[in-house]
Amino acid sequence: MNIMEIKGYKAKIEYDPDIDQFRGEILGLNGSADFYGKTPANLRKEFKNSLKIFLEVCEEKGINPIKDYSGKFNLRIPSRLHREIAARATSENKSINQWVSEILKRSVS
């Protein structure tokens, strides 16, 4: 997946062969906002415009533009993997939650 970022907002970028353009979808919003462009420069310009409009509408309606996340999610993994994670976490004197959080943080940084 390709990501474009402007002012801390991230968008997923894909190519749409049906219209011969790139399509962007801004992620993590309390709603949806997408944009299109034929070139990366055009796509970046449209990203800025789409984000600006989305933020203006949110402000007018008194809506928080950023989607809230609880910080919790359930994850189903094979028991063998769970056992290995538990062993590694314990070997580092960490809880499974601490250990997995650190691994995930490194993978997205």
ABEGO torsion letter per residue (X at the ends): XBBBBBGGBBBBBBBBAAAGBBBBBBBGBBEBBBBBBABAAAAAAAAAAAAAAAAAAAAAAGBBABBBBAGBBBBBBBAAAAAAAAAAAAAAGBBAAAAAAAAAAAAAX
